[in-house]
Amino acid sequence: MKKIVRPELKNQRTNRRVVMVKSIKGHIQATLKDGGIFRAQLVNLSSTGAQIYSNKAIEIGGGVDLELDSLDGSHCVSYAGKIVWARKNPMKSMGRFAYGVNFNKVTAEHIKFLEDNYSLSLYIPE
């Protein structure tokens, strides 16, 4: 069998990602109140976005809010973003669809929350 050689990545990520499986709540921005609420599995997270699995069908370009809980469960912080890619998930037990979410507005408070609760620190290239 011939070995597949991957070409060098031109756009390598500079943001550190944390890999996990955590149940979160989301809301589709364009829908009315409770109709847009969905459950998702957070699979990985960075300061600029996240990957989630869900049974909810969401269109690419659609706006979503993801609610991330603090470690002690005392509060949650909402991250607004948009779906930048979607595909069917082969691991259907975690959700039928996999989504890439790009966060819109990440403030210093959002970054501090990720550092304190998700062990996410910013990557600073040398």
Secondary structure as GFF3:
##gff-version 3
##sequence-region A 1 126
A	DSSP	beta_strand	18	28	.	.	.	ID=ss1
A	DSSP	three_ten_helix	33	36	.	.	.	ID=ss2
A	DSSP	beta_strand	37	45	.	.	.	ID=ss3
A	DSSP	beta_strand	49	54	.	.	.	ID=ss4
A	DSSP	beta_strand	63	69	.	.	.	ID=ss5
A	DSSP	beta_strand	76	88	.	.	.	ID=ss6
A	DSSP	three_ten_helix	92	94	.	.	.	ID=ss7
A	DSSP	beta_strand	97	103	.	.	.	ID=ss8
A	DSSP	alpha_helix	108	118	.	.	.	ID=ss9
###
